[in-house]
């Protein structure tokens, strides 16, 4: 079986989207803070989200809704 490799950025995007969908923003941030590690993961996630253009957000929403 061949495993598809995705970028770090894509993993962050997909993972945070899944966490937010399941837990909501506040609890997703709490979960991430429990993981510990170096740096500020919440800040990194926020920066990734804020760097998206409106068109990218609309495209992502439409792809998930089937529109």
mmCIF file as Biopython writes it, N, C-alpha, C and O atoms, coordinates in Angstrom:
data_model
#
loop_
_atom_site.group_PDB
_atom_site.id
_atom_site.type_symbol
_atom_site.label_atom_id
_atom_site.label_alt_id
_atom_site.label_comp_id
_atom_site.label_asym_id
_atom_site.label_entity_id
_atom_site.label_seq_id
_atom_site.pdbx_PDB_ins_code
_atom_site.Cartn_x
_atom_site.Cartn_y
_atom_site.Cartn_z
_atom_site.occupancy
_atom_site.B_iso_or_equiv
_atom_site.auth_seq_id
_atom_site.auth_asym_id
_atom_site.pdbx_PDB_model_num
ATOM 1   N N  . UNK A ? 1  ? 0.844   -1.176 0.000  1.0 0.0 1  A 1 
ATOM 2   C CA . UNK A ? 1  ? 0.000   0.000  0.000  1.0 0.0 1  A 1 
ATOM 3   C C  . UNK A ? 1  ? 0.889   1.239  0.000  1.0 0.0 1  A 1 
ATOM 4   O O  . UNK A ? 1  ? 1.824   1.338  0.794  1.0 0.0 1  A 1 
ATOM 5   N N  . UNK A ? 2  ? 0.598   2.176  -0.884 1.0 0.0 2  A 1 
ATOM 6   C CA . UNK A ? 2  ? 1.356   3.419  -0.989 1.0 0.0 2  A 1 
ATOM 7   C C  . UNK A ? 2  ? 0.696   4.494  -0.126 1.0 0.0 2  A 1 
ATOM 8   O O  . UNK A ? 2  ? -0.514  4.708  -0.192 1.0 0.0 2  A 1 
ATOM 9   N N  . UNK A ? 3  ? 1.510   5.157  0.677  1.0 0.0 3  A 1 
ATOM 10  C CA . UNK A ? 3  ? 1.018   6.223  1.545  1.0 0.0 3  A 1 
ATOM 11  C C  . UNK A ? 3  ? 1.274   7.570  0.877  1.0 0.0 3  A 1 
ATOM 12  O O  . UNK A ? 3  ? 2.390   7.856  0.444  1.0 0.0 3  A 1 
ATOM 13  N N  . UNK A ? 4  ? 0.236   8.390  0.800  1.0 0.0 4  A 1 
ATOM 14  C CA . UNK A ? 4  ? 0.364   9.713  0.203  1.0 0.0 4  A 1 
ATOM 15  C C  . UNK A ? 4  ? 0.985   10.664 1.232  1.0 0.0 4  A 1 
ATOM 16  O O  . UNK A ? 4  ? 0.478   10.800 2.345  1.0 0.0 4  A 1 
ATOM 17  N N  . UNK A ? 5  ? 2.076   11.312 0.855  1.0 0.0 5  A 1 
ATOM 18  C CA . UNK A ? 5  ? 2.741   12.265 1.729  1.0 0.0 5  A 1 
ATOM 19  C C  . UNK A ? 5  ? 2.167   13.651 1.490  1.0 0.0 5  A 1 
ATOM 20  O O  . UNK A ? 5  ? 2.023   14.092 0.350  1.0 0.0 5  A 1 
ATOM 21  N N  . UNK A ? 6  ? 1.842   14.333 2.588  1.0 0.0 6  A 1 
ATOM 22  C CA . UNK A ? 6  ? 1.337   15.698 2.469  1.0 0.0 6  A 1 
ATOM 23  C C  . UNK A ? 6  ? 2.253   16.642 3.252  1.0 0.0 6  A 1 
ATOM 24  O O  . UNK A ? 6  ? 3.012   16.213 4.121  1.0 0.0 6  A 1 
ATOM 25  N N  . UNK A ? 7  ? 2.167   17.911 2.932  1.0 0.0 7  A 1 
ATOM 26  C CA . UNK A ? 7  ? 3.049   18.900 3.542  1.0 0.0 7  A 1 
ATOM 27  C C  . UNK A ? 7  ? 2.665   19.165 4.995  1.0 0.0 7  A 1 
ATOM 28  O O  . UNK A ? 7  ? 1.549   18.872 5.424  1.0 0.0 7  A 1 
ATOM 29  N N  . UNK A ? 8  ? 3.612   19.722 5.735  1.0 0.0 8  A 1 
ATOM 30  C CA . UNK A ? 8  ? 3.365   20.103 7.131  1.0 0.0 8  A 1 
ATOM 31  C C  . UNK A ? 8  ? 2.202   21.090 7.212  1.0 0.0 8  A 1 
ATOM 32  O O  . UNK A ? 8  ? 1.361   21.003 8.107  1.0 0.0 8  A 1 
ATOM 33  N N  . UNK A ? 9  ? 2.167   22.012 6.285  1.0 0.0 9  A 1 
ATOM 34  C CA . UNK A ? 9  ? 1.102   23.013 6.280  1.0 0.0 9  A 1 
ATOM 35  C C  . UNK A ? 9  ? -0.266  22.373 6.085  1.0 0.0 9  A 1 
ATOM 36  O O  . UNK A ? 9  ? -1.244  22.753 6.729  1.0 0.0 9  A 1 
ATOM 37  N N  . UNK A ? 10 ? -0.319  21.389 5.181  1.0 0.0 10 A 1 
ATOM 38  C CA . UNK A ? 10 ? -1.595  20.703 4.913  1.0 0.0 10 A 1 
ATOM 39  C C  . UNK A ? 10 ? -2.039  19.882 6.123  1.0 0.0 10 A 1 
ATOM 40  O O  . UNK A ? 10 ? -3.225  19.828 6.448  1.0 0.0 10 A 1 
ATOM 41  N N  . UNK A ? 11 ? -1.071  19.243 6.784  1.0 0.0 11 A 1 
ATOM 42  C CA . UNK A ? 11 ? -1.399  18.473 7.989  1.0 0.0 11 A 1 
ATOM 43  C C  . UNK A ? 11 ? -1.960  19.403 9.062  1.0 0.0 11 A 1 
ATOM 44  O O  . UNK A ? 11 ? -2.954  19.082 9.714  1.0 0.0 11 A 1 
ATOM 45  N N  . UNK A ? 12 ? -1.312  20.566 9.241  1.0 0.0 12 A 1 
ATOM 46  C CA . UNK A ? 12 ? -1.813  21.541 10.217 1.0 0.0 12 A 1 
ATOM 47  C C  . UNK A ? 12 ? -3.219  21.994 9.866  1.0 0.0 12 A 1 
ATOM 48  O O  . UNK A ? 12 ? -4.082  22.069 10.740 1.0 0.0 12 A 1 
ATOM 49  N N  . UNK A ? 13 ? -3.455  22.294 8.605  1.0 0.0 13 A 1 
ATOM 50  C CA . UNK A ? 13 ? -4.766  22.763 8.164  1.0 0.0 13 A 1 
ATOM 51  C C  . UNK A ? 13 ? -5.834  21.699 8.383  1.0 0.0 13 A 1 
ATOM 52  O O  . UNK A ? 13 ? -6.882  21.978 8.965  1.0 0.0 13 A 1 
ATOM 53  N N  . UNK A ? 14 ? -5.572  20.490 7.920  1.0 0.0 14 A 1 
ATOM 54  C CA . UNK A ? 14 ? -6.552  19.407 8.056  1.0 0.0 14 A 1 
ATOM 55  C C  . UNK A ? 14 ? -6.781  19.028 9.520  1.0 0.0 14 A 1 
ATOM 56  O O  . UNK A ? 14 ? -7.914  18.814 9.953  1.0 0.0 14 A 1 
ATOM 57  N N  . UNK A ? 15 ? -5.681  18.950 10.270 1.0 0.0 15 A 1 
ATOM 58  C CA . UNK A ? 15 ? -5.794  18.578 11.683 1.0 0.0 15 A 1 
ATOM 59  C C  . UNK A ? 15 ? -6.547  19.603 12.497 1.0 0.0 15 A 1 
ATOM 60  O O  . UNK A ? 15 ? -7.413  19.251 13.298 1.0 0.0 15 A 1 
ATOM 61  N N  . UNK A ? 16 ? -6.224  20.874 12.301 1.0 0.0 16 A 1 
ATOM 62  C CA . UNK A ? 16 ? -6.919  21.906 13.063 1.0 0.0 16 A 1 
ATOM 63  C C  . UNK A ? 16 ? -8.375  22.023 12.634 1.0 0.0 16 A 1 
ATOM 64  O O  . UNK A ? 16 ? -9.249  22.284 13.460 1.0 0.0 16 A 1 
ATOM 65  N N  . UNK A ? 17 ? -8.636  21.832 11.358 1.0 0.0 17 A 1 
ATOM 66  C CA . UNK A ? 17 ? -10.030 21.856 10.893 1.0 0.0 17 A 1 
ATOM 67  C C  . UNK A ? 17 ? -10.829 20.744 11.555 1.0 0.0 17 A 1 
ATOM 68  O O  . UNK A ? 17 ? -11.965 20.960 11.977 1.0 0.0 17 A 1 
ATOM 69  N N  . UNK A ? 18 ? -10.242 19.555 11.647 1.0 0.0 18 A 1 
ATOM 70  C CA . UNK A ? 18 ? -10.920 18.424 12.283 1.0 0.0 18 A 1 
ATOM 71  C C  . UNK A ? 18 ? -11.152 18.687 13.773 1.0 0.0 18 A 1 
ATOM 72  O O  . UNK A ? 18 ? -12.230 18.410 14.300 1.0 0.0 18 A 1 
ATOM 73  N N  . UNK A ? 19 ? -10.132 19.223 14.443 1.0 0.0 19 A 1 
ATOM 74  C CA . UNK A ? 19 ? -10.275 19.533 15.870 1.0 0.0 19 A 1 
ATOM 75  C C  . UNK A ? 19 ? -11.356 20.580 16.102 1.0 0.0 19 A 1 
ATOM 76  O O  . UNK A ? 19 ? -12.200 20.424 16.984 1.0 0.0 19 A 1 
ATOM 77  N N  . UNK A ? 20 ? -11.328 21.639 15.313 1.0 0.0 20 A 1 
ATOM 78  C CA . UNK A ? 20 ? -12.305 22.709 15.476 1.0 0.0 20 A 1 
ATOM 79  C C  . UNK A ? 20 ? -13.713 22.202 15.185 1.0 0.0 20 A 1 
ATOM 80  O O  . UNK A ? 20 ? -14.660 22.551 15.891 1.0 0.0 20 A 1 
ATOM 81  N N  . UNK A ? 21 ? -13.851 21.390 14.161 1.0 0.0 21 A 1 
ATOM 82  C CA . UNK A ? 21 ? -15.172 20.846 13.813 1.0 0.0 21 A 1 
ATOM 83  C C  . UNK A ? 21 ? -15.710 19.984 14.956 1.0 0.0 21 A 1 
ATOM 84  O O  . UNK A ? 21 ? -16.896 20.049 15.278 1.0 0.0 21 A 1 
ATOM 85  N N  . UNK A ? 22 ? -14.853 19.192 15.558 1.0 0.0 22 A 1 
ATOM 86  C CA . UNK A ? 22 ? -15.270 18.261 16.609 1.0 0.0 22 A 1 
ATOM 87  C C  . UNK A ? 22 ? -15.392 18.935 17.981 1.0 0.0 22 A 1 
ATOM 88  O O  . UNK A ? 22 ? -16.329 18.657 18.729 1.0 0.0 22 A 1 
ATOM 89  N N  . UNK A ? 23 ? -14.443 19.819 18.309 1.0 0.0 23 A 1 
ATOM 90  C CA . UNK A ? 23 ? -14.376 20.377 19.661 1.0 0.0 23 A 1 
ATOM 91  C C  . UNK A ? 23 ? -14.795 21.835 19.769 1.0 0.0 23 A 1 
ATOM 92  O O  . UNK A ? 23 ? -15.092 22.311 20.865 1.0 0.0 23 A 1 
ATOM 93  N N  . UNK A ? 24 ? -14.824 22.549 18.652 1.0 0.0 24 A 1 
ATOM 94  C CA . UNK A ? 24 ? -15.037 23.990 18.688 1.0 0.0 24 A 1 
ATOM 95  C C  . UNK A ? 24 ? -13.694 24.687 18.889 1.0 0.0 24 A 1 
ATOM 96  O O  . UNK A ? 24 ? -12.709 24.050 19.260 1.0 0.0 24 A 1 
ATOM 97  N N  . UNK A ? 25 ? -13.657 26.000 18.642 1.0 0.0 25 A 1 
ATOM 98  C CA . UNK A ? 25 ? -12.398 26.741 18.688 1.0 0.0 25 A 1 
ATOM 99  C C  . UNK A ? 25 ? -11.736 26.701 20.066 1.0 0.0 25 A 1 
ATOM 100 O O  . UNK A ? 25 ? -10.549 26.397 20.176 1.0 0.0 25 A 1 
ATOM 101 N N  . UNK A ? 26 ? -12.494 27.004 21.106 1.0 0.0 26 A 1 
ATOM 102 C CA . UNK A ? 26 ? -11.908 27.104 22.444 1.0 0.0 26 A 1 
ATOM 103 C C  . UNK A ? 26 ? -11.342 25.769 22.913 1.0 0.0 26 A 1 
ATOM 104 O O  . UNK A ? 26 ? -10.221 25.717 23.419 1.0 0.0 26 A 1 
ATOM 105 N N  . UNK A ? 27 ? -12.095 24.703 22.753 1.0 0.0 27 A 1 
ATOM 106 C CA . UNK A ? 27 ? -11.613 23.397 23.215 1.0 0.0 27 A 1 
ATOM 107 C C  . UNK A ? 27 ? -10.510 22.839 22.326 1.0 0.0 27 A 1 
ATOM 108 O O  . UNK A ? 27 ? -9.649  22.098 22.802 1.0 0.0 27 A 1 
ATOM 109 N N  . UNK A ? 28 ? -10.524 23.182 21.048 1.0 0.0 28 A 1 
ATOM 110 C CA . UNK A ? 28 ? -9.416  22.779 20.174 1.0 0.0 28 A 1 
ATOM 111 C C  . UNK A ? 28 ? -8.127  23.448 20.635 1.0 0.0 28 A 1 
ATOM 112 O O  . UNK A ? 28 ? -7.073  22.814 20.676 1.0 0.0 28 A 1 
ATOM 113 N N  . UNK A ? 29 ? -8.213  24.728 20.982 1.0 0.0 29 A 1 
ATOM 114 C CA . UNK A ? 29 ? -7.036  25.441 21.490 1.0 0.0 29 A 1 
ATOM 115 C C  . UNK A ? 29 ? -6.573  24.847 22.812 1.0 0.0 29 A 1 
ATOM 116 O O  . UNK A ? 29 ? -5.372  24.710 23.043 1.0 0.0 29 A 1 
ATOM 117 N N  . UNK A ? 30 ? -7.505  24.495 23.675 1.0 0.0 30 A 1 
ATOM 118 C CA . UNK A ? 30 ? -7.152  23.860 24.952 1.0 0.0 30 A 1 
ATOM 119 C C  . UNK A ? 30 ? -6.458  22.527 24.714 1.0 0.0 30 A 1 
ATOM 120 O O  . UNK A ? 30 ? -5.457  22.222 25.362 1.0 0.0 30 A 1 
ATOM 121 N N  . UNK A ? 31 ? -6.984  21.729 23.783 1.0 0.0 31 A 1 
ATOM 122 C CA . UNK A ? 31 ? -6.375  20.435 23.467 1.0 0.0 31 A 1 
ATOM 123 C C  . UNK A ? 31 ? -4.939  20.624 22.982 1.0 0.0 31 A 1 
ATOM 124 O O  . UNK A ? 31 ? -4.028  19.927 23.428 1.0 0.0 31 A 1 
ATOM 125 N N  . UNK A ? 32 ? -4.750  21.560 22.077 1.0 0.0 32 A 1 
ATOM 126 C CA . UNK A ? 32 ? -3.420  21.803 21.527 1.0 0.0 32 A 1 
ATOM 127 C C  . UNK A ? 32 ? -2.462  22.252 22.627 1.0 0.0 32 A 1 
ATOM 128 O O  . UNK A ? 32 ? -1.295  21.860 22.630 1.0 0.0 32 A 1 
ATOM 129 N N  . UNK A ? 33 ? -2.945  23.066 23.554 1.0 0.0 33 A 1 
ATOM 130 C CA . UNK A ? 33 ? -2.074  23.536 24.639 1.0 0.0 33 A 1 
ATOM 131 C C  . UNK A ? 33 ? -1.663  22.385 25.551 1.0 0.0 33 A 1 
ATOM 132 O O  . UNK A ? 33 ? -0.597  22.441 26.164 1.0 0.0 33 A 1 
ATOM 133 N N  . UNK A ? 34 ? -2.484  21.346 25.651 1.0 0.0 34 A 1 
ATOM 134 C CA . UNK A ? 34 ? -2.147  20.187 26.476 1.0 0.0 34 A 1 
ATOM 135 C C  . UNK A ? 34 ? -1.028  19.346 25.869 1.0 0.0 34 A 1 
ATOM 136 O O  . UNK A ? 34 ? -0.360  18.592 26.577 1.0 0.0 34 A 1 
ATOM 137 N N  . UNK A ? 35 ? -0.826  19.476 24.574 1.0 0.0 35 A 1 
ATOM 138 C CA . UNK A ? 35 ? 0.204   18.683 23.901 1.0 0.0 35 A 1 
ATOM 139 C C  . UNK A ? 35 ? 1.608   19.121 24.277 1.0 0.0 35 A 1 
ATOM 140 O O  . UNK A ? 35 ? 2.559   18.347 24.162 1.0 0.0 35 A 1 
ATOM 141 N N  . UNK A ? 36 ? 1.736   20.353 24.722 1.0 0.0 36 A 1 
ATOM 142 C CA . UNK A ? 36 ? 3.045   20.857 25.131 1.0 0.0 36 A 1 
ATOM 143 C C  . UNK A ? 36 ? 3.956   21.061 23.943 1.0 0.0 36 A 1 
ATOM 144 O O  . UNK A ? 36 ? 3.496   21.414 22.857 1.0 0.0 36 A 1 
ATOM 145 N N  . UNK A ? 37 ? 5.236   20.846 24.136 1.0 0.0 37 A 1 
ATOM 146 C CA . UNK A ? 37 ? 6.199   21.012 23.063 1.0 0.0 37 A 1 
ATOM 147 C C  . UNK A ? 37 ? 6.758   22.421 23.031 1.0 0.0 37 A 1 
ATOM 148 O O  . UNK A ? 37 ? 6.494   23.236 23.915 1.0 0.0 37 A 1 
ATOM 149 N N  . UNK A ? 38 ? 7.530   22.686 21.999 1.0 0.0 38 A 1 
ATOM 150 C CA . UNK A ? 38 ? 8.167   23.999 21.853 1.0 0.0 38 A 1 
ATOM 151 C C  . UNK A ? 38 ? 7.292   24.918 21.028 1.0 0.0 38 A 1 
ATOM 152 O O  . UNK A ? 38 ? 6.471   24.465 20.230 1.0 0.0 38 A 1 
ATOM 153 N N  . UNK A ? 39 ? 7.474   26.207 21.224 1.0 0.0 39 A 1 
ATOM 154 C CA . UNK A ? 39 ? 6.780   27.191 20.408 1.0 0.0 39 A 1 
ATOM 155 C C  . UNK A ? 39 ? 5.337   27.391 20.823 1.0 0.0 39 A 1 
ATOM 156 O O  . UNK A ? 39 ? 4.876   26.847 21.826 1.0 0.0 39 A 1 
ATOM 157 N N  . UNK A ? 40 ? 4.659   28.158 20.055 1.0 0.0 40 A 1 
ATOM 158 C CA . UNK A ? 40 ? 3.267   28.486 20.324 1.0 0.0 40 A 1 
ATOM 159 C C  . UNK A ? 40 ? 2.418   27.945 19.185 1.0 0.0 40 A 1 
ATOM 160 O O  . UNK A ? 40 ? 2.215   28.619 18.175 1.0 0.0 40 A 1 
ATOM 161 N N  . UNK A ? 41 ? 1.928   26.737 19.351 1.0 0.0 41 A 1 
ATOM 162 C CA . UNK A ? 41 ? 1.164   26.068 18.301 1.0 0.0 41 A 1 
ATOM 163 C C  . UNK A ? 41 ? -0.128  26.826 17.981 1.0 0.0 41 A 1 
ATOM 164 O O  . UNK A ? 41 ? -0.530  26.915 16.821 1.0 0.0 41 A 1 
ATOM 165 N N  . UNK A ? 42 ? -0.769  27.366 19.009 1.0 0.0 42 A 1 
ATOM 166 C CA . UNK A ? 42 ? -2.002  28.113 18.784 1.0 0.0 42 A 1 
ATOM 167 C C  . UNK A ? 42 ? -1.719  29.318 17.889 1.0 0.0 42 A 1 
ATOM 168 O O  . UNK A ? 42 ? -2.484  29.610 16.970 1.0 0.0 42 A 1 
ATOM 169 N N  . UNK A ? 43 ? -0.616  30.015 18.163 1.0 0.0 43 A 1 
ATOM 170 C CA . UNK A ? 43 ? -0.233  31.153 17.336 1.0 0.0 43 A 1 
ATOM 171 C C  . UNK A ? 43 ? 0.058   30.704 15.904 1.0 0.0 43 A 1 
ATOM 172 O O  . UNK A ? 43 ? -0.344  31.368 14.948 1.0 0.0 43 A 1 
ATOM 173 N N  . UNK A ? 44 ? 0.755   29.582 15.758 1.0 0.0 44 A 1 
ATOM 174 C CA . UNK A ? 44 ? 1.063   29.062 14.424 1.0 0.0 44 A 1 
ATOM 175 C C  . UNK A ? 44 ? -0.213  28.721 13.653 1.0 0.0 44 A 1 
ATOM 176 O O  . UNK A ? 44 ? -0.319  29.012 12.462 1.0 0.0 44 A 1 
ATOM 177 N N  . UNK A ? 45 ? -1.164  28.114 14.323 1.0 0.0 45 A 1 
ATOM 178 C CA . UNK A ? 45 ? -2.439  27.768 13.683 1.0 0.0 45 A 1 
ATOM 179 C C  . UNK A ? 45 ? -3.195  29.036 13.295 1.0 0.0 45 A 1 
ATOM 180 O O  . UNK A ? 45 ? -3.736  29.133 12.194 1.0 0.0 45 A 1 
ATOM 181 N N  . UNK A ? 46 ? -3.229  30.000 14.200 1.0 0.0 46 A 1 
ATOM 182 C CA . UNK A ? 46 ? -3.914  31.264 13.918 1.0 0.0 46 A 1 
ATOM 183 C C  . UNK A ? 46 ? -3.299  31.953 12.699 1.0 0.0 46 A 1 
ATOM 184 O O  . UNK A ? 46 ? -4.018  32.461 11.839 1.0 0.0 46 A 1 
ATOM 185 N N  . UNK A ? 47 ? -1.970  31.967 12.631 1.0 0.0 47 A 1 
ATOM 186 C CA . UNK A ? 47 ? -1.288  32.595 11.493 1.0 0.0 47 A 1 
ATOM 187 C C  . UNK A ? 47 ? -1.625  31.876 10.191 1.0 0.0 47 A 1 
ATOM 188 O O  . UNK A ? 47 ? -1.817  32.525 9.162  1.0 0.0 47 A 1 
ATOM 189 N N  . UNK A ? 48 ? -1.699  30.555 10.219 1.0 0.0 48 A 1 
ATOM 190 C CA . UNK A ? 48 ? -2.060  29.794 9.013  1.0 0.0 48 A 1 
ATOM 191 C C  . UNK A ? 48 ? -3.462  30.163 8.560  1.0 0.0 48 A 1 
ATOM 192 O O  . UNK A ? 48 ? -3.704  30.374 7.372  1.0 0.0 48 A 1 
ATOM 193 N N  . UNK A ? 49 ? -4.387  30.242 9.515  1.0 0.0 49 A 1 
ATOM 194 C CA . UNK A ? 49 ? -5.771  30.588 9.185  1.0 0.0 49 A 1 
ATOM 195 C C  . UNK A ? 49 ? -5.874  32.013 8.654  1.0 0.0 49 A 1 
ATOM 196 O O  . UNK A ? 49 ? -6.572  32.261 7.671  1.0 0.0 49 A 1 
ATOM 197 N N  . UNK A ? 50 ? -5.189  32.944 9.297  1.0 0.0 50 A 1 
ATOM 198 C CA . UNK A ? 50 ? -5.275  34.344 8.906  1.0 0.0 50 A 1 
ATOM 199 C C  . UNK A ? 50 ? -4.612  34.622 7.567  1.0 0.0 50 A 1 
ATOM 200 O O  . UNK A ? 50 ? -4.920  35.620 6.915  1.0 0.0 50 A 1 
ATOM 201 N N  . UNK A ? 51 ? -3.701  33.741 7.153  1.0 0.0 51 A 1 
ATOM 202 C CA . UNK A ? 51 ? -3.003  33.973 5.889  1.0 0.0 51 A 1 
ATOM 203 C C  . UNK A ? 51 ? -3.838  33.544 4.681  1.0 0.0 51 A 1 
ATOM 204 O O  . UNK A ? 51 ? -3.473  33.838 3.543  1.0 0.0 51 A 1 
ATOM 205 N N  . UNK A ? 52 ? -4.950  32.855 4.919  1.0 0.0 52 A 1 
ATOM 206 C CA . UNK A ? 52 ? -5.822  32.441 3.819  1.0 0.0 52 A 1 
ATOM 207 C C  . UNK A ? 52 ? -6.575  33.651 3.262  1.0 0.0 52 A 1 
ATOM 208 O O  . UNK A ? 52 ? -7.031  34.516 4.010  1.0 0.0 52 A 1 
ATOM 209 N N  . UNK A ? 53 ? -6.693  33.689 1.947  1.0 0.0 53 A 1 
ATOM 210 C CA . UNK A ? 53 ? -7.498  34.739 1.326  1.0 0.0 53 A 1 
ATOM 211 C C  . UNK A ? 53 ? -8.979  34.354 1.426  1.0 0.0 53 A 1 
ATOM 212 O O  . UNK A ? 53 ? -9.313  33.202 1.704  1.0 0.0 53 A 1 
ATOM 213 N N  . UNK A ? 54 ? -9.841  35.312 1.201  1.0 0.0 54 A 1 
ATOM 214 C CA . UNK A ? 54 ? -11.280 35.055 1.220  1.0 0.0 54 A 1 
ATOM 215 C C  . UNK A ? 54 ? -11.629 33.983 0.187  1.0 0.0 54 A 1 
ATOM 216 O O  . UNK A ? 54 ? -12.440 33.097 0.456  1.0 0.0 54 A 1 
ATOM 217 N N  . UNK A ? 55 ? -11.018 34.066 -0.989 1.0 0.0 55 A 1 
ATOM 218 C CA . UNK A ? 55 ? -11.266 33.071 -2.037 1.0 0.0 55 A 1 
ATOM 219 C C  . UNK A ? 55 ? -10.886 31.669 -1.607 1.0 0.0 55 A 1 
ATOM 220 O O  . UNK A ? 55 ? -11.589 30.708 -1.923 1.0 0.0 55 A 1 
ATOM 221 N N  . UNK A ? 56 ? -9.773  31.542 -0.885 1.0 0.0 56 A 1 
ATOM 222 C CA . UNK A ? 56 ? -9.342  30.226 -0.393 1.0 0.0 56 A 1 
ATOM 223 C C  . UNK A ? 56 ? -10.315 29.682 0.644  1.0 0.0 56 A 1 
ATOM 224 O O  . UNK A ? 56 ? -10.612 28.488 0.659  1.0 0.0 56 A 1 
ATOM 225 N N  . UNK A ? 57 ? -10.807 30.558 1.506  1.0 0.0 57 A 1 
ATOM 226 C CA . UNK A ? 57 ? -11.775 30.140 2.520  1.0 0.0 57 A 1 
ATOM 227 C C  . UNK A ? 57 ? -13.059 29.664 1.852  1.0 0.0 57 A 1 
ATOM 228 O O  . UNK A ? 57 ? -13.591 28.611 2.202  1.0 0.0 57 A 1 
ATOM 229 N N  . UNK A ? 58 ? -13.555 30.439 0.893  1.0 0.0 58 A 1 
ATOM 230 C CA . UNK A ? 58 ? -14.776 30.067 0.178  1.0 0.0 58 A 1 
ATOM 231 C C  . UNK A ? 58 ? -14.585 28.736 -0.540 1.0 0.0 58 A 1 
ATOM 232 O O  . UNK A ? 58 ? -15.459 27.871 -0.492 1.0 0.0 58 A 1 
ATOM 233 N N  . UNK A ? 59 ? -13.452 28.572 -1.202 1.0 0.0 59 A 1 
ATOM 234 C CA . UNK A ? 59 ? -13.159 27.318 -1.912 1.0 0.0 59 A 1 
ATOM 235 C C  . UNK A ? 59 ? -13.141 26.134 -0.952 1.0 0.0 59 A 1 
ATOM 236 O O  . UNK A ? 59 ? -13.681 25.074 -1.265 1.0 0.0 59 A 1 
ATOM 237 N N  . UNK A ? 60 ? -12.514 26.311 0.231  1.0 0.0 60 A 1 
ATOM 238 C CA . UNK A ? 60 ? -12.437 25.235 1.216  1.0 0.0 60 A 1 
ATOM 239 C C  . UNK A ? 60 ? -13.830 24.881 1.742  1.0 0.0 60 A 1 
ATOM 240 O O  . UNK A ? 60 ? -14.160 23.707 1.905  1.0 0.0 60 A 1 
ATOM 241 N N  . UNK A ? 61 ? -14.642 25.907 2.004  1.0 0.0 61 A 1 
ATOM 242 C CA . UNK A ? 61 ? -16.003 25.654 2.506  1.0 0.0 61 A 1 
ATOM 243 C C  . UNK A ? 61 ? -16.833 24.934 1.457  1.0 0.0 61 A 1 
ATOM 244 O O  . UNK A ? 61 ? -17.544 23.978 1.768  1.0 0.0 61 A 1 
ATOM 245 N N  . UNK A ? 62 ? -16.742 25.395 0.209  1.0 0.0 62 A 1 
ATOM 246 C CA . UNK A ? 62 ? -17.524 24.753 -0.858 1.0 0.0 62 A 1 
ATOM 247 C C  . UNK A ? 62 ? -17.100 23.314 -1.087 1.0 0.0 62 A 1 
ATOM 248 O O  . UNK A ? 62 ? -17.940 22.456 -1.356 1.0 0.0 62 A 1 
ATOM 249 N N  . UNK A ? 63 ? -15.797 23.037 -0.982 1.0 0.0 63 A 1 
ATOM 250 C CA . UNK A ? 63 ? -15.328 21.666 -1.210 1.0 0.0 63 A 1 
ATOM 251 C C  . UNK A ? 63 ? -15.837 20.731 -0.112 1.0 0.0 63 A 1 
ATOM 252 O O  . UNK A ? 63 ? -16.048 19.544 -0.361 1.0 0.0 63 A 1 
ATOM 253 N N  . UNK A ? 64 ? -16.032 21.248 1.082  1.0 0.0 64 A 1 
ATOM 254 C CA . UNK A ? 64 ? -16.511 20.426 2.191  1.0 0.0 64 A 1 
ATOM 255 C C  . UNK A ? 64 ? -18.029 20.277 2.166  1.0 0.0 64 A 1 
ATOM 256 O O  . UNK A ? 64 ? -18.568 19.296 2.678  1.0 0.0 64 A 1 
ATOM 257 N N  . UNK A ? 65 ? -18.720 21.251 1.570  1.0 0.0 65 A 1 
ATOM 258 C CA . UNK A ? 65 ? -20.184 21.203 1.558  1.0 0.0 65 A 1 
ATOM 259 C C  . UNK A ? 65 ? -20.731 20.541 0.294  1.0 0.0 65 A 1 
ATOM 260 O O  . UNK A ? 65 ? -21.927 20.265 0.199  1.0 0.0 65 A 1 
ATOM 261 N N  . UNK A ? 66 ? -19.857 20.291 -0.667 1.0 0.0 66 A 1 
ATOM 262 C CA . UNK A ? 66 ? -20.302 19.661 -1.906 1.0 0.0 66 A 1 
ATOM 263 C C  . UNK A ? 66 ? -20.910 20.624 -2.907 1.0 0.0 66 A 1 
ATOM 264 O O  . UNK A ? 66 ? -21.494 20.184 -3.898 1.0 0.0 66 A 1 
ATOM 265 N N  . UNK A ? 67 ? -20.792 21.927 -2.679 1.0 0.0 67 A 1 
ATOM 266 C CA . UNK A ? 67 ? -21.379 22.934 -3.577 1.0 0.0 67 A 1 
ATOM 267 C C  . UNK A ? 67 ? -20.489 23.163 -4.765 1.0 0.0 67 A 1 
ATOM 268 O O  . UNK A ? 67 ? -20.814 23.975 -5.632 1.0 0.0 67 A 1 
#
